[in-house]
Amino acid sequence: MFEVPLPSAKSPHLRRAGSRPLFTDQEVNEMKSPSMAASGVAMMPSPVFLWRFKVVLFLLWGISCCKIGWDSVMRMNADKRDLFLYEAFLYFNPLLLVTLMVWLWGVNLWIFSQSSVNYAKVFDLDHTHLTHREIWKCATWMTIIVPTSMAAYLYLYSHGEVSLAASQPVILYAAILMVLIFPFEIFYLPSRYYLLRTVWRIMLPLQAITFSDFFLADIMTSMSKVFSDLERSVCRMVNKQVATIAWFEADSVCGGHSVVIPVVLVFPYLCRFFQCLRQYKDTRERTCLFNALKYSTAIPVIFLSALKYHVFPDSWTKFYRPLWLISSVINSLYSFYWDVTRDWDLSVFTRIFKFKNPHICTNLLYGRKWVYYWVIGSNLILRCTWTYKLSAHLRHNYLTVFTITALEIMRRFQWIFFRVENEWNKVTSSKPSLELSGNEIPKEEDRLLGSAMHNV
């Protein structure tokens, strides 16, 4: 065997013109030494060690934030502590819930990447789309930044630094907005542009409805309470009411009696309603009208609940509250029926969560009847609790509303599995001649989402 000599340190292949040599002759000789190479390998930590080290740091940071937040809350007077927590939750619970949604979306993509479902084909994503690892990376940073800002707010407020405390949510919201609209090739620009473009199409459904349009709009309906709290938070920032309790009063412009709250709550449902009408215009399928009717049943629930603050108590108890209860039952049962029979179409499921390679989830999920019983039962229960989180006269119990909203996000998380699987079954059954592999990247000319074959 012949030994291939290392290039000279003066070789133009190792340096650019006008620059100093990258390696001296002594360093080149040291590279040839096997002991030097072995020591260099030994000095590099293993990926498993780095991962465990990051997990330990993450846990230490989480414990520190919880300790600082708890000590800060305990410093407050007992009579003001509840209002203090209520205000803190108003600013930070929307972003905490968004963070939870991002984590769960990463789990969705991870399961799809292991299964036979080609989610990139379903959503018409190009090769630059974010994988589950990148989604989890974004969620990790959100998990670090949002609780840190919340702990800083609690600490500064409880120690009398009101002006500094008031700046924490403002800085956090401004930073997130800047990251979303930053027009440079950083922070996953193609994916951010894809998200903003889809949101714009949802708000103005003037074009043919794609699967991504309706899919994100459905997720937004589950986060309507998040948008309502975001509106109230931004309203307080604009009106310089941060770190005060004036907003709790009835005459406050950002208080609980504001008419803007039910408008924001109903907005995602109106977007989805007009999407269904637009799809009916394009396809002339009567199913679209029944789907639009489902979303329209949310409107009475939201506005009848808001009337409690604008009518006499006797009128609310004797007339409006029974109407609210009836409309809530109608919407919950109608939505549950549509989930099972239309969105999931359980009659056509033959391979739910069928993985390409042997996987731990294969034995846990594939072909198990308990999966369907659990999903149907939990979906019915959480559909019925939907009215609690959307009802304006029940929102002051912030911990309960936060929990129910998180459960609704969990319901949507499991809904995604069945809905995307169902759509993939339609794609493969409508194009049997195409051999679509799980890792296939959709071509530009093979755009499925704008096709009339998709009943969204």
Buried (B, 14 or more C-beta within 10 A) or exposed (E): EEEEEEEEBEEEEBBEEEEEBEBEEEEBEEEEEEEEEEEEEEEEEEEEEEEEEEEEEEEEBBEEBEEBBEEBBEBBEEEEBEBBBBBBBBBBBBBBBBBBBBBBBBBBBBBBBBBBBBBBBBBBBEEEBBEBEBBBBBBBEBBBBBBBBBBBBBBBBBEEBEEBBBBBBBEBBEEBEEBEEEEEEEEBEBBBEBBEEBBEBBBEBEEBBBBBBBBBBBBBBBBBBBBBBBBBBBBBBEEEBBBBEEBBEEEBEBBBBBEEBBBBBBBBBBBBBBBBBBBBEEBEEEEBEBBBEBBBBBBBBBBBBBBBBEEEEEEBEEEBBEEBEEBBEBBBBBBBEBBBEBBBBBEEBEBBBBBBEEBEEBEEBBEEEEBBEEBBEBBBEBBBBBBBBBBBBBBEEBEBBBBBBBBBBBBBBBBBBBBBBBBBBBBBEEBEEEEBEBEEEBEEEEEBBBEEEBBB
